[in-house]
Amino acid sequence: MWLRRLELSDVRSYDHAALDLLQGVTVLVGPNAQGKTNLLEAIYRAASGGSHRVAGDGPLVRAGTDLGVIRCEMVSDEGRRRTLELEVGTGRRTRTRVDGQDVRRAADASGVLRAVMFAPEDLAIVRGDPSERRRFLDDLLAQRRPAFAAARSEYDRALRQRNQLLKQVRASSGEGRAAAAATLQEWTEQLVRHGAQITAARIAAVHTLAGPVDRSYRDLADRPEPVGLTYRSSAGQLGAVAGQGEGHDPVPDLAPIVAALRAAFDERQGDEVARAQTLVGPHRDDLDLTIGDLPARGYSSQGEAWSLALALKLATSQLLSEVGDRPIVILDDVFAELDETRRARLATACDGFDQTLVSAAVEADVPLAGPRVDVRIEAGRTRLVPRRTDPSVEGAA
């Protein structure tokens, strides 16, 4: 896939900018806090359905305005030209157009633009809370399988309802408590159904990622220690429900996952009522990452953690390429955090991508050939200034 043009209106620090891009590498160069990440964030928001920095779309809108527009023009692997336009606002639903037509659900725009982004915040996948690793898996699955996002949305809705009912059960007594408990069981069944689908998809993703992540880590870090990925379910050990190794189907059978979830809910029901929150399900699961025999979260060095986080994203690019268009790769201020050897190895990996967008505060940190675009603030406005006629930049923010 090739992102050939990006237009921004009232997005973050940009009041208006238009950037034409070529295939291969493009490097955005400028001091920190000039707007490089804002531009890359807009691309990733259009591709993935969410920002890598904030939970909602409100902060993406330029201060003092109510509506921001992100417009992308792409060329698919088959040569088809497509457009994707988002109108993001504060306190309003995002409006999405695909090829000029409004779409009702965000899932309908999934896959139109495909992107894998690595930013300094992604170090949290290795060193942060379990929620960071769950989000990593879910972002991958939402782009690889658009139906996954719908299943996750249904699960979240059922989870909110069940937590409300747990509060009612704890606070009530007699017939009221019995009625709330009966309704609670209905929502438990919904959590089991949707949760089993999410868990199965995540386990399959982990099994498919394991080999590419291990290879990418060894290539980047030039270290002999193997990398391990293990899905840890709040319902018990479920990794064995999916085959591993050559000749095995990585997609697990739903039946044992459903059974495990039901058994775990039965076992934890008393604790859930006492704490008024759901303690079982994919929202409580984790992805265990190991380097050699040690957990990466607590024992990895800075270089090891960066290499592993990068390996996870590079493997994501490979998995997305297996289904649908090959994604563009976005590297936000990554090379500055790597030593010379790892920079050279990452540059070699970039040779295999159709399009790579890189940001850097110091141009010398990036050992990649390709057009440069200077990003700087002049008179309070963010400007994009190309150093050659192609790609061209129209307007300024």
GIFEN-V399852 format. One record per helix or strand of 3 or more residues. SS is the DSSP state (alpha for helix, beta for strand). FROM is the first residue (numbers start at 0). TO is the last residue. If there is no record, write none. Layout:
SS | FROM | TO
SS | FROM | TO
This chain:
beta | 1 | 10
beta | 13 | 19
beta | 23 | 28
alpha | 35 | 47
alpha | 57 | 59
beta | 66 | 74
beta | 80 | 88
beta | 94 | 97
beta | 100 | 102
alpha | 105 | 108
beta | 114 | 118
alpha | 119 | 126
alpha | 129 | 143
alpha | 145 | 170
alpha | 173 | 220
beta | 226 | 232
alpha | 238 | 240
alpha | 253 | 274
alpha | 281 | 283
beta | 285 | 290
alpha | 295 | 298
alpha | 301 | 320
beta | 327 | 331
alpha | 334 | 336
alpha | 339 | 349
beta | 354 | 359
alpha | 362 | 364
beta | 370 | 377
beta | 380 | 385
